[in-house]
Amino acid sequence: MNEELSGSALKVQAALRALGLECQVVELPGSTRTALEAAQAVGCTVGQIVKSLVFTGQASGRPLLALVSGSNRVDEKKLAGLAGEATGKADADFARVHTGYAIGGVPPVGHSETIETFIDEDLLQYGEVWAAAGTPHAVFPIRPADLVRATGGKVAALK
């Protein structure tokens, strides 16, 4: 592991290793908070950026994670159908409590608790995608098939 990484990025790196993935977390000088910023920072298309969006089940209060291509917007009706209940975008406190990370840096793995995850089928068209790694400056590359395996996420049409 790279000891120069921040604590949150190190936590994600450790989670990746524990999952048997050789992905390398990198922290960049510029922000990767938005899909466009991240794509510019790593030199890929916006579609190759994995947006980690935290939602809440309206009836159950449970956290849900949507991993969405940076070029897409989540259709909340489709997400609700997959989740089996109405959903709403989580606020910053809810996201931090259930994932252990602040919005803008929520990774797809290494959360405080197990979170039901849905993966945008559009991410599977790429050989490599880039996901947040715990901070608005940290990211890592991963093959979409490894993303599905590591998260246990359900691949679906989310846009």
Stockholm file with secondary structure:
# STOCKHOLM 1.0

chainA/1-159         MNEELSGSALKVQAALRALGLECQVVELPGSTRTALEAAQAVGCTVGQIVKSLVFTGQASGRPLLALVSGSNRVDEKKLAGLAGEATGKADADFARVHTGYAIGGVPPVGHSETIETFIDEDLLQYGEVWAAAGTPHAVFPIRPADLVRATGGKVAALK
#=GR chainA/1-159 SS CCTTSCHHHHHHHHHHHHTTCCCCCEECSSCCSSHHHHHHHHTSCGGGEEEEEEEEETTTCCEEEEEEETTCCCCHHHHHHHHTSCEEECCHHHHHHHHSSCTTSCCSSCCSSCCEEEEEGGGGGSSCEEEECSSTTEEEEECHHHHHHHHTCEEECCC
#=GC SS_cons         CCTTSCHHHHHHHHHHHHTTCCCCCEECSSCCSSHHHHHHHHTSCGGGEEEEEEEEETTTCCEEEEEEETTCCCCHHHHHHHHTSCEEECCHHHHHHHHSSCTTSCCSSCCSSCCEEEEEGGGGGSSCEEEECSSTTEEEEECHHHHHHHHTCEEECCC
//
